[in-house]
Amino acid sequence: KNESGEVARHLFPPKSPQWQNEAILTGVHAAVEKYGSIETYYDKCEIQCKVARDKEVYISADALALPCCWLAGEMYR
C-alpha cells in the first residue's frame, strides 16, 4: 500500500515452473491440507532451534549478536 493506504501493486507467484519454489508447491500445500492453514501449522509444529542444537549465536551484518537467524530476519519486517 502507498502512503494513502491504497494498493500500489499486486504480487503474484511466478507462472514459469523454473522460477517456482518447490517447497511452496509441496511442503506448504501439504501443511495447509493437513492443518487447514499455514498459521495453524505454525502453531502446532515442533520448533527445532538451530542455536540450541549447534550451540551458536547469529551475528548480523550490522554486528548484532542475536539468539537466532530467524529473529534477525524478523527485525527487518
VEXDREN-2710 file (C-alpha; in Angstrom, 1 decimal):
% VEXDREN-2710
k/r/px/py/pz
1/LYS/0.0/0.0/0.0
2/ASN/1.1/3.5/-0.6
3/GLU/1.1/6.4/1.9
4/SER/-2.6/7.0/1.2
5/GLY/-3.4/3.3/2.1
6/GLU/-4.3/2.4/-1.5
7/VAL/-3.0/-0.8/-3.1
8/ALA/0.0/0.2/-5.2
9/ARG/1.0/-3.2/-6.6
10/HIS/0.0/-6.8/-6.6
11/LEU/2.5/-9.6/-6.1
12/PHE/1.7/-12.9/-7.8
13/PRO/3.6/-16.2/-7.8
14/PRO/5.7/-16.8/-11.0
15/LYS/3.9/-18.7/-13.8
16/SER/7.0/-20.4/-15.1
17/PRO/7.9/-23.6/-13.1
18/GLN/11.5/-22.6/-13.5
19/TRP/11.0/-19.7/-11.0
20/GLN/8.6/-21.5/-8.6
21/ASN/9.8/-22.6/-5.2
22/GLU/9.4/-26.4/-4.8
23/ALA/9.0/-26.1/-1.1
24/ILE/5.9/-24.0/-1.6
25/LEU/4.5/-26.3/-4.2
26/THR/4.9/-29.4/-1.9
27/GLY/5.6/-28.6/1.7
28/VAL/3.3/-25.6/2.3
29/HIS/0.4/-27.1/0.3
30/ALA/0.7/-30.3/2.3
31/ALA/0.8/-28.4/5.6
32/VAL/-2.3/-26.4/4.6
33/GLU/-4.2/-29.5/3.5
34/LYS/-3.4/-31.2/6.8
35/TYR/-3.8/-28.3/9.2
36/GLY/-6.3/-26.0/7.4
37/SER/-3.9/-23.0/7.2
38/ILE/-0.2/-22.3/7.4
39/GLU/-0.8/-20.3/10.6
40/THR/-2.4/-23.4/12.3
41/TYR/0.6/-25.4/11.1
42/TYR/3.0/-22.9/12.6
43/ASP/1.0/-23.0/15.9
44/LYS/1.2/-26.8/16.1
45/CYS/4.6/-27.7/14.6
46/GLU/7.6/-28.6/16.8
47/ILE/10.4/-26.0/16.8
48/GLN/13.9/-27.3/16.3
49/CYS/16.1/-24.5/17.5
50/LYS/19.3/-24.4/15.4
51/VAL/21.1/-22.3/18.0
52/ALA/20.4/-24.7/20.9
53/ARG/21.3/-27.7/18.7
54/ASP/24.5/-26.3/17.3
55/LYS/25.4/-24.1/20.3
56/GLU/25.9/-21.0/18.2
57/VAL/24.6/-17.4/18.0
58/TYR/23.8/-15.4/14.9
59/ILE/25.9/-12.3/14.2
60/SER/24.1/-9.9/11.8
61/ALA/25.8/-7.8/9.1
62/ASP/25.1/-4.9/11.5
63/ALA/27.3/-6.7/14.1
64/LEU/24.4/-7.5/16.3
65/ALA/24.5/-10.8/18.3
66/LEU/21.1/-12.4/18.2
67/PRO/19.8/-15.7/19.6
68/CYS/18.9/-17.0/16.1
69/CYS/18.9/-16.2/12.4
70/TRP/15.1/-16.3/12.3
71/LEU/14.8/-13.5/14.8
72/ALA/17.3/-11.5/12.8
73/GLY/15.1/-11.8/9.7
74/GLU/12.1/-10.6/11.7
75/MET/13.8/-7.4/12.7
76/TYR/13.5/-6.0/9.2
77/ARG/9.8/-6.9/8.6
END
